[in-house]
C-alpha cells in the first residue's frame, strides 16, 4: 500500500474590496491525514502573530495569584500520591517534581514542574532545562505500568503560556495514564493496526520513507527520532511531528530516545520563537508495546489571531473537529530546516 499525500485544491471566487471590487480567487486545500484520513483545511494567508504581551507584567500578575508550583508553596499546596503507588508521595528527579493532577483527566495523572523557576522564556528551553521533567514523567509512567496492568495508554503533554490553555505560567508537564486512549492516539492505534494487517509492514516506517522521498517537509533524523513538518497540520499554524523509529511505548523510552527528542523539541521551540509565537502545545502518544505502533509526538504553536485576543479555536475545530491551518507547511520548511541544522552542528 502506497502512502498517500492526498489533497484537493479548491477556490473561493468573490469581488474583493481590497482590489477595487475586482473579481478575485482565493485558493485553499483540503488535505487528508495519511494515517487516520482526517480532513484538514489549509490556506495560504499573510498571517503574522500578534505582538507578544509584556512578559514581565504577566509574570508579576501570576506571582500575585500565589503559584502553587513555586518553592514556598509546593509542599503545602500540591497533592500526594497514595503510598502504595508512590511511597514518597511525589516523584523527584533533579530539580523536577511530579505530583497528582487535581483535574481527573484519567485514572493516573501527574503534573511535573521543571524546577523552581516561575518563568522560563519560550526560546530558553534547552535540552538540559527540560531533561529532569521528562525523565520524571517517564519514571511515573513506568511506575503506573508496573502497578496496574489494566493501564494501556499513556500520554505526556505540555501547555505553555495562556494561549495554549495553560492556567499556570510556571512551566510544567502533564502526564495521563489509563485504560482508554483519547481520540487522536486511539485513531492512530486503530489505523496503524489496519495498515499492518493489510501490508505486513508498519505505517510508520513507510511514512518516514515517503516523507524523505517527497523532500518537501522532512527536517532531520536525530539519532532514533525522525522529524518533519506535518502534511496535515493539527493546529492553526503548521505543527512539527516526531516519530521514534524503534520505540513502541513510553514504558521503554530509552535515554537516547529522550535526548534525541529534547534536542528536536528545543529546535522546534526556537523556530516557533523566531516566528513570533510564544505559546505552544506538546503531546507524546503511547500505548503498551505493540509491533505495529510507534511512540510519536506533535508540537504545535498556539496563537491569538488578532489584537482583540480571539482564540485560534473556532466552531470549525471545536464542533466540526476539522483543523484549519493558515499556512502550507511546505512554505515553512526552509526556515525550520535552518534551525534544526543549527541544533545538530
N, C-alpha and C positions, 0 to 999 in steps of 0.2 A: 504494500500500500504506500503510495507516494504522499509525503507531507504536502498539504495544500496551503498556500498563502492566498486564500480566496478573498477577493474584494470586488464590489460592484461600484462602478463610478456613476454618479448622477449629478444633477444640477438644479438650481432654482433660477427661474427667469423672472425678472422684475425691472421696473423702471426706477433707477437708482437716484435718490435725491442728492447724493454727493457727486453725481456725474450729470448734473443738469437734467435729471429725469430721463436720461437716455436708456435704451434697453441694455440690460446687463445680465450676465450669468455668473452665479456663484457656485463653484463646484463643491461636492462633498463625496465621501466614500462610505459605504457600508462594508466593514470587514468582519471576518469570522475567525474566532479563535481556533488555531489549528488543532488543539486538543479537544476542547469542550464544544466547539461550534457556536459559542455565544456570539451574538452580533454586537458590533460597536460602531458608533458613528465617528468619523474622522473628518475634521475640517482643516483648512489652512488659513488661519486668521492672523492678522498682525498683532497678536496679543503680547503685552508685556506685563509683568507683575506690578501690582500697585506698590506704592512706596512702603517700605518697612516701617513698623511702629517704632517709637522711641523705646529701645530695649531697656535702657536704664529706668525709665518711668514704669514700664511693665514689670520689671523685676522688683522694684521697690513696692509697687502695689501688691504683688503676690506675696512678698515677705510680710506685709501687713495683715495677710489673711492667715497667719500662723501655720506655715507649711509643716505638715506632719512628717515630712521626709528629712528635714534638717536635723542636725545632731542634737539640738536642745529639746526636740520633741519626739524623735524617733522611738525611743524606748517606751514612752508612755502613751503615744498616740497611734501606734500601729499594732495590729493583732498578732497573735502567736498561733502556730500550728499545734494540733494535738501531739502529745508526747509520742504516741505510737507511730506517727508519721515522721515528724522531725523532733527528736528528743530535745534539742537545744531551743526549739520554738521558732527560730529563724535560721535561714541558711546564710552563711557568711563566707565570702571568698575575697580576700584582699580588702579593698575599700567597699566592695559591693555588699548590700544586704537585701535579702529576699524574704518576704513575709506574705501572709494571705491577703487576697483582694477582698474587700468588703462587698464588692459588686459580684453577685453569684453568677458568673458567666458560664461556669461548668463545675463539675464535682470537685476538681482540684484546681486552684488558681494561685497565682503568685504575682506580686508586684516587686520589682527589683530595682533599687536605686543604684546608680553607677558609683556614687560616693557622696561625700558631704557637700560638694559644691552645689549651691542652689541654682546656678545658671551656667551653662556652657554654650557658647555661641555656635550657630549652625555650621560654621566652617571649621570648628575646632575639635571635632570628634575624630581623633586619631585611633588607630587600632589599639594602642596601649590604653587610652582612656576608656575604651569600650570592653576590653578583654575580660575584666573581672565580672562585669554584669552578665555577659553572655555565658561565661563559664558557670556562674551560679545558677542561671536559668537551666542550663544543660544538666547540672547536678540535680536540680529539683525534678526535672523530667525523668531522669534515671531512677530517682528515689520512688516516685509515683509508679513508674512502670513495674518496679520490683514489688511494691507494696500491694498493688491492686491489678491482678491480671485481666480484669474486665475493662481496664482503661486501654483504648485502642487508638486514640487520636490525640495529637499534641500540636500546639501552635505557639509560636514565640513572636511577640508583637511589640511595636513601638509607635506611640503617638508623640510627636514633638511639636510643642507650641500650640496655642489655641485653634488656629485654622484646621489642625489635624483632628480636632475633637478632644485634645488633652485639656484637662481641668487643672493640671499642675505644671508649673514652669520647671520645677526640679526634675532633671532628666531621669526617666525610669522606663523599664521594660514591663510588659505584662505577658505571663505565660499561662496557658489554659490546657487542661488535660481532662479527657472524658470518654464516654462510650460512643457518642455521636458526633461526627465531624460537622463543622459548619459547611455552608453551601459550596463555597469555592473548592476547598480540598476534597469534599465529597464527590463533586463532579470530576475533579482531576483523577481521583482513585478509580471511579467507575469507568471513565473514558479511556484511561491508560490500560486498565484491565481488558476492556473490549479490544483495544488495539493489539495487545499482547496475544489474546486468543486468536485473532484474525491473521496475525503476521508472524507469530513466534519470535517477535523482536520487541524491544521496548520502544515506546513512543519517544522517550527522552533521548536515546542515542540517535534515532533517526532525525529528530527535530534539531538537535545540535549540529549534525552533519548538514542538514538542509539550510540552516541559518548561515553557516560558514560558506556554503556554496553560493548562496544568494549574495553575500557580501554587502548587504545594504544596512544591516542593523548590528551585526556582531561587533563586540567591543574587545573582549580579551579572554584568554584562558589564564587563570591564576591558579596554578597547581591543579587541585582536583575540582575547581569551581569554574563554571562556564558563565560568561556574562554577555548579555545582549540587550539592546532596546527591544521592547515588546512589539511584535507585529500588530497585535490587537490590544492597545493600552487599556488599563483598568481605571485610569484617572483622567482628570481634565487636561493634564499635560503628560506627555509620554513617560511611561514608567520604565524601570530597568528590572530585568529578570535574571536571577541567578539560579543555576541548576547544578547540583552536585553529581558528578559523573558516577560515583560508586556508592554514595550514601543513601541507604534505603529508609533510615529512621533517625530522628534526633537522639534516640536512645544510644545509637552507636556513633554519634557525631564526634569525630576524632579532632585532636588539637590542630592537626594540619588543615583539616577542613574548616574549622573555626577561624584559624588565622587567615586562610585564603578568603573567607567570607568577609572578615573585618577589613582586609586590605581593599577589596572591591567596594564594600559599603562606604568606607571613608572616601574613596574616589567618587562614588555616586553623590555623596553629600556635598563634597567640594564642588562638583559640577552643578548641582542644583543651586548652591550658594552663589556661584558665579553667574548663574542665570537670573538671580534676584529672588529666589524662593527661600524663605526662612522657616518653613514648616513642612513636615512630611509624615507619611505612614510607612512602616516596615512590617511585613509578616513573613514568617517561615512556616511552611506547612509540612506536616509529617504524620505518618501512622506508625504502627509497628512494622517490622521488616517484611516486605513482600517483594518478589522478584521483578514485578512489573512497574514499581513506583520508585521515584527518586525525590528526596528532600529538595524543595525549591523555595525561593524567596522572591517577593515583589517589593520594590522600593519606589514609591510614588510621591512627588511633591504635592502639597496641598496649597490652596490659594484662596484669597478673596478676589472675586472677579473685577470689582470696581471699587472706587474710593468710598462708596456708600457702605461697604462692608458685606455685600451679598456673598453667600456661600457658593462654592463650586459644585454643590449637590442640589439638583432641582428635581422636579417631578420625573424627569427622564431617568435619573439614576435611582431615586428612592422608590418610585412606584412602578415604573416600567422595567427596572433592573437592566437598563441599557446605558453603558458608559458612553460619554461623548468627550472627544479629545480635540483640543483647539489647534494642534499641530501634527503633521505626519511625522512619525518617529524617524523616518529616513532623513528628514531635513535637519535633524539634530546630531546625526552620527559624527560628523567631522569634529565638532567641538567636544562632544563627550569622549571621543576616541583620544583626543589630545590629553584630556585629564587622566584617563585610565593609563595611557602610555607614560605620563609623568609619574604615576603611582608605582610603576613597575621598574623604573630606571632611575 
